[in-house]
Amino acid sequence: MHRPLIAYVRVAPRERVDERPGLEGQRRTLEAAAAERGWELVRVERDVRSGRTMRRPGLRAALAACREGEAEGIVVARLDRLTYSLPDLAEIVGQAMDAGFSIIALEPDLDLATEAGRLTGQVLATASRWEPRSLAAPARRVLDRQAPGRPSSTPEPLADRIRAMRASGMTLQAICDVLNEEGVPTPRGGARWRPTSLRAIVRNTSPAGVAPED
């Protein structure tokens, strides 16, 4: 079946090739699958970045090309080449379902164009729109009791910076990506920022005219 697809390959900067397939190995695997199944690989997008961030130029280019109709979908050799994060996977699949393109993985077998793939995609696309209120609310209440307005362990300059980034129009995920990229610790000393880490700060201290992200 002829399908124009964009192949996406990724390795982390310090990833061992004996643990994960290299860029060329992934490319060859995708080319072999394309030849066997009659796909057309429009081009190959690649990143040498962690799969724990969405700030990857190759992935962004692949998604943009699919949204613009250049290809019918993105194909990866392994799903973990797309992302390690389940929330990010839900977001990517949600974008694909909304824009009408497919996400295809050879391992595990996933294709949003198939009936089974569509069912999986619908679940993930729905999850991508959820606000985890039932999970985030208890933690937020604890933080609010500690210090109304923002967690007491969040330095004022950092809280101001987060507010400024949010006021500029950045999403909570985009702010998390910046902080994670810079290695800024969370208020509790963790290494990974997530949108739920920011909600108490943004919700209670948003500048005038800037609505918290729901």
MODA-V974456 format. One record per residue. N is the residue number from 0. RES is the residue in three letters. PHI is phi in whole degrees, -180 to 180 (NA if undefined). D_FIRST is the distance of its C-alpha to the first C-alpha in Angstrom with 1 decimal. Layout:
{{N	RES	PHI	D_FIRST} {N	RES	PHI	D_FIRST}}
//
This chain:
{{0	MET	NA	0.0} {1	HIS	-73	3.8} {2	ARG	-142	6.2} {3	PRO	-76	9.8} {4	LEU	-131	11.7} {5	ILE	-104	15.3} {6	ALA	-82	16.3} {7	TYR	-121	19.6} {8	VAL	-128	22.2} {9	ARG	-152	25.7} {10	VAL	-135	29.0} {11	ALA	-82	32.4} {12	PRO	-54	35.2} {13	ARG	-114	37.1} {14	GLU	-77	34.3} {15	ARG	-80	34.9} {16	VAL	-67	32.1} {17	ASP	-81	33.1} {18	GLU	-101	32.4} {19	ARG	-135	29.1} {20	PRO	-67	26.5} {21	GLY	-75	27.4} {22	LEU	-59	25.5} {23	GLU	-68	24.5} {24	GLY	-63	23.7} {25	GLN	-64	21.3} {26	ARG	-61	19.7} {27	ARG	-64	19.3} {28	THR	-62	17.8} {29	LEU	-70	15.1} {30	GLU	-64	14.6} {31	ALA	-65	14.4} {32	ALA	-65	11.8} {33	ALA	-64	9.6} {34	ALA	-64	10.3} {35	GLU	-72	9.7} {36	ARG	-102	6.3} {37	GLY	80	5.0} {38	TRP	-81	6.4} {39	GLU	-112	9.3} {40	LEU	-86	12.5} {41	VAL	-60	14.7} {42	ARG	-167	17.7} {43	VAL	-115	19.4} {44	GLU	-104	22.0} {45	ARG	-137	24.6} {46	ASP	-139	27.8} {47	VAL	-113	30.8} {48	ARG	-147	32.0} {49	SER	-65	32.7} {50	GLY	-81	30.1} {51	ARG	-96	32.9} {52	THR	-130	32.9} {53	MET	-93	30.6} {54	ARG	-83	32.5} {55	ARG	-129	29.9} {56	PRO	-61	29.1} {57	GLY	-64	25.7} {58	LEU	-65	24.5} {59	ARG	-62	26.1} {60	ALA	-65	24.5} {61	ALA	-65	21.0} {62	LEU	-64	21.8} {63	ALA	-63	23.4} {64	ALA	-63	20.6} {65	CYS	-69	18.3} {66	ARG	-62	21.1} {67	GLU	-86	21.5} {68	GLY	87	17.9} {69	GLU	-69	17.2} {70	ALA	-143	14.1} {71	GLU	-87	12.3} {72	GLY	175	13.7} {73	ILE	-115	15.5} {74	VAL	-120	14.6} {75	VAL	-127	17.5} {76	ALA	-70	18.4} {77	ARG	-137	21.0} {78	LEU	-62	21.8} {79	ASP	-71	25.3} {80	ARG	-72	24.1} {81	LEU	-77	23.4} {82	THR	-170	26.8} {83	TYR	-96	29.6} {84	SER	-98	30.8} {85	LEU	-65	29.8} {86	PRO	-60	31.2} {87	ASP	-67	29.2} {88	LEU	-62	26.0} {89	ALA	-61	26.9} {90	GLU	-67	27.5} {91	ILE	-63	24.2} {92	VAL	-65	22.3} {93	GLY	-61	24.6} {94	GLN	-62	23.9} {95	ALA	-63	20.1} {96	MET	-64	20.7} {97	ASP	-66	23.3} {98	ALA	-89	21.3} {99	GLY	84	18.0} {100	PHE	-115	15.8} {101	SER	-110	14.4} {102	ILE	-116	16.0} {103	ILE	-127	14.1} {104	ALA	-126	16.4} {105	LEU	-78	15.9} {106	GLU	-142	19.5} {107	PRO	-70	20.2} {108	ASP	-66	16.9} {109	LEU	-144	16.3} {110	ASP	-150	13.5} {111	LEU	-65	15.1} {112	ALA	-81	12.2} {113	THR	-90	12.9} {114	GLU	-61	16.2} {115	ALA	-64	18.0} {116	GLY	-65	16.9} {117	ARG	-63	18.2} {118	LEU	-63	21.4} {119	THR	-62	21.9} {120	GLY	-63	21.2} {121	GLN	-64	23.7} {122	VAL	-64	26.3} {123	LEU	-67	26.0} {124	ALA	-63	25.8} {125	THR	-64	29.0} {126	ALA	-63	30.6} {127	SER	-66	30.0} {128	ARG	-97	32.3} {129	TRP	-73	35.0} {130	GLU	-102	38.3} {131	PRO	-72	39.5} {132	ARG	-63	43.0} {133	SER	-65	43.9} {134	LEU	-91	43.4} {135	ALA	-82	44.6} {136	ALA	-60	47.6} {137	PRO	-59	49.9} {138	ALA	-65	49.5} {139	ARG	-66	50.1} {140	ARG	-64	53.2} {141	VAL	-63	54.5} {142	LEU	-65	54.0} {143	ASP	-64	55.6} {144	ARG	-70	58.6} {145	GLN	-67	58.9} {146	ALA	-162	59.2} {147	PRO	-56	58.6} {148	GLY	103	56.4} {149	ARG	-171	54.6} {150	PRO	-58	54.6} {151	SER	-63	57.9} {152	SER	-88	56.2} {153	THR	-87	54.2} {154	PRO	-61	56.2} {155	GLU	-55	57.1} {156	PRO	-61	55.7} {157	LEU	-69	52.3} {158	ALA	-61	52.4} {159	ASP	-63	53.3} {160	ARG	-65	50.4} {161	ILE	-62	47.9} {162	ARG	-62	49.4} {163	ALA	-66	49.2} {164	MET	-64	45.5} {165	ARG	-66	44.8} {166	ALA	-65	47.0} {167	SER	-77	45.0} {168	GLY	105	42.0} {169	MET	-70	40.2} {170	THR	-74	38.4} {171	LEU	-62	39.8} {172	GLN	-65	36.8} {173	ALA	-64	37.2} {174	ILE	-64	40.9} {175	CYS	-58	40.1} {176	ASP	-60	37.8} {177	VAL	-64	40.7} {178	LEU	-65	43.3} {179	ASN	-66	41.1} {180	GLU	-62	40.5} {181	GLU	-86	44.2} {182	GLY	74	45.1} {183	VAL	-75	47.3} {184	PRO	-71	48.4} {185	THR	-74	48.0} {186	PRO	-56	51.3} {187	ARG	-96	51.4} {188	GLY	89	50.8} {189	GLY	-76	47.2} {190	ALA	-99	44.7} {191	ARG	-122	41.8} {192	TRP	-84	42.1} {193	ARG	-133	40.0} {194	PRO	-51	40.2} {195	THR	-65	42.5} {196	SER	-70	44.8} {197	LEU	-99	45.4} {198	ARG	-62	45.7} {199	ALA	-63	49.4} {200	ILE	-66	50.2} {201	VAL	-71	48.3} {202	ARG	-63	49.1} {203	ASN	-95	52.8} {204	THR	-133	53.4} {205	SER	-63	51.0} {206	PRO	-63	52.7} {207	ALA	-57	53.7} {208	GLY	90	50.9} {209	VAL	-110	48.1} {210	ALA	-82	46.6} {211	PRO	-60	45.5} {212	GLU	-80	41.7} {213	ASP	-98	40.9}}
//
